Amino acid sequence: MNYFQAENLSKSYAEKRLFENINFGIEQGQKVGIIDVSLV
C-alpha cells in the first residue's frame, strides 16, 4: 500500500526542463531522503 503517491510531476527552470511526467510512490517502511538543489 502506498502511503504517498505522486503522478505526472514536471519541473523546469525558464526554458530548461529538468524532468517531465515522473511517477513514484512511497511504501510503508521505506526510507527516503529529500535533496534540495538550488540553481543559480
N, C-alpha and C positions, 0 to 999 in steps of 0.2 A: 504494500500500500504506500503510495506517495504521500509524504507529509507536505511537500511543496512541489508544484509543477509549474513550469513556465513554457509557453509555446509562442513561436513566431516572433522572437525578440530580434531587433535590429538596432545597430548603433553606428553613427557616422559623426565625424567632425568635419564641418564645412563640406568639401567635396570628397573627402577620404572616407570610404566605407570600411569599418572595422569588422563587422560581421552582419549577416542577414539571415533571417528565418531560423534562428537557433532554438532548439527544443531541449529541455532537460528536466529531470525530476530528482528529488532528494528523498531517499527511503529512510524509514526508521532505523536508527543505529548508525547511519553513515556519518562520517566526519568530513566536513567541508571547510574550506578556507576562502575568504574573500580578499582579493588583492586589488588595491586602487592604484591605477597608473595615471598620473596626471600628465597630459600632453601640453607642451609649451609651444 
